[in-house]
Amino acid sequence: MGTEKLKIGELAEKTGITKRTIDYYTNIGLLDAERSAANYRYYDPAMIKRLQFIEQRKQQGLSLVQIQHELNITPYEEIDVQVLRLKMQDLEHDVTSLLAQMNKQDDKKIETIKKNVSPESIALMQSLLLLIHN
């Protein structure tokens, strides 16, 4: 029998750490989460111990970057910018292809596609496009 995954609210309740903080830690790579088809995050119960470790090390005065190093996670500041630009260019190509396909569809199909893309995904794509063009 597999272990049950935790939703962000359950993880927050079990650790006493806010959902906002857990979300931030996930976004910077300190925590791992799986995404469901409905875009919900699910955390392995092992993330409880990781959160406790992170909070303990923060109380000892370590920065999140130092904690990332201790967990053998590459901090955002150290990610190769050129590699990131190439990945963003690939994403830009994918978005351009999607837009071209959408332009070939009728208005009803376009609205269906738009409803299936989350506002967060749209915001992310727009942010990445801005970064690419800078």
Secondary structure as UniProt FT lines:
FT   STRAND          6..7
FT   HELIX           8..15
FT   HELIX           19..27
FT   TURN            28..29
FT   STRAND          34..35
FT   TURN            37..38
FT   STRAND          41..43
FT   HELIX           46..59
FT   TURN            60..61
FT   HELIX           64..70
FT   TURN            71..72
FT   HELIX           76..78
FT   HELIX           81..103
FT   HELIX           107..116
FT   HELIX           119..132
//
